[in-house]
């Protein structure tokens, strides 16, 4: 549904929100290793998020990435919009260029409802809420069990 860049961006944002603060930055290599994302690819995604003032970064021995925007106010939709745009929520489910309410494709009406539900979830869910779910053990960020244990205790 989302591009690989968007998936990686969302994973990285959540990882950074869980592990970074103003006093502790998270390095690119750490994020890439923990989330199993190619480093060069992740670097480009994170720079895009820095450019849009979602993240900030510092260079040097104690450098790395940290959230610039308050995680309680940062929604999934904001991250998706930066990386993939919002076309996903407007496109036809089977890829027809001229699919509309007046000229619907065979799945138009059902797919329109699903897209609206997904968009609503992404508008309403903040990064902070996702982090809370991970802290409470309701969800995971990756399948690296030793990392999950440390995140749950964080």
N, C-alpha and C positions, 0 to 999 in steps of 0.2 A: 504494500500500500504506500509506504513512504520510501524515499530513496535510501540507499545504504548510508549516504552522508548524513541524512536526517536521523536515522536510527543511531548511528555512532555519536552524533551531536547530542542527542537526548541522553544516551548512556553516559557520556562524558560529563554533561552538566550535573546529572544526579550524583555521579561519583565525586565530582568536585564539591558539590554541596555537602556531601557526607563527610568529606575528608579535609577540606581546606577552611581556613579562616584568615582574618587579616594578619595574624601572627604565624600562620602555617600555610604555606603554598603547596600545591600539588604539581609535581613535575610531569612533563609530557610523557616521558618513558614509563613512569609509574602508571599513569592512566592507560596508556596503550597496552602495557603488559597485563594489568589487572582485568581490563575489559576485552583483551585479545583483539585489538584494533591496530592495523598497520600505522606505524609512527608518522610517516610522511603524510599519509592521508588524514590522520587525526590533526596534525599540525595545521593543515589548511582549514579544516573545519573550525578549530579553536580560534584561529586568527579572524575568521569571519565573525565569530561571536564576540571577540574583543572589539572589532571594528564597530559592531552594533551596540557596544556598551553593556553587554550581558555579563561578560567576563572581563577581568583585567589580568595582566601578567607582569611579572617582575623578572629581570635577568639577574644572574649571579648565583653564588653558591646556595643561598636560601631562597632562590627564585622559584617561579612556577606560576600556576594559574589559581585564581580565586574568583568567587562570584562578586561582581560589582553591583548587581541588582539584588535587592532583597528577595530571598527565595519564597517568601510568603506572597509576594506580588508578581513573581515570575511564573507565567503559565506555560504549559506545554505548547499551546497554540502559538505563543510568541516565538518560541524556539523553532517550531515547524515553519512558521511564516518566514523567518530569516533564512533558513536553509533551503526549503522546498517551495515557498510561496503558498498561496491558498488555492491554486488552480485545482488541486486534488478534490476540493470540496465542491467544485463546479463542473467537473468533467463527467462525461457519460460513463456508465459502468462497463460498457462494452466498446468504448472508444469511438463512437460515432461523433462526427464533428457538428452535426446539425440537430442533435437530440435536444428537445425542449419539452415543456409541459404541453404545448399544442401539437408537437410532432414527436411523441415519445418512442424510445426504443422499447423492446420487449420487457426490460427490467426497470425502466425509468422510475416509475412511481415507488416501487419497493426500495430501489437503490437510493432514491432521494431521501427517504426516511432514515435509512442507515447512515448516510453521509451526515445528515443533520444531528443524529445521535452521537456520532463520533466527534463531530466538531464541538458539540456541547461539552463532552467529556474533556476535550483538550482546552476548551475555554475556561472550564471550571477548576480543573486540577492544577494546583500549584506545585512547584518543585518541592516546597516545604512539606506538603501533604504526602508526596511520594516518599520523601526521606523518613517521615514519621512512620509510614507503613513498613518500611525496611527496618527501622529501629525496633518496631513492635513485633517483628517476625511475620508480618502478614504478607510480605512479598520479598523478592530477592532482586539483586542487581546483576549478579552473575552466578555461575555454578562452582566457583572456586570456594570450596567449603571453609578453608582456613580464613579466607577474606570475609566470608559471610559471618563467621563467628566474631571477628574483630569489629565488623560494622554493627552487629547486634549489640555489642557492649559499648560502642562509641558514645 
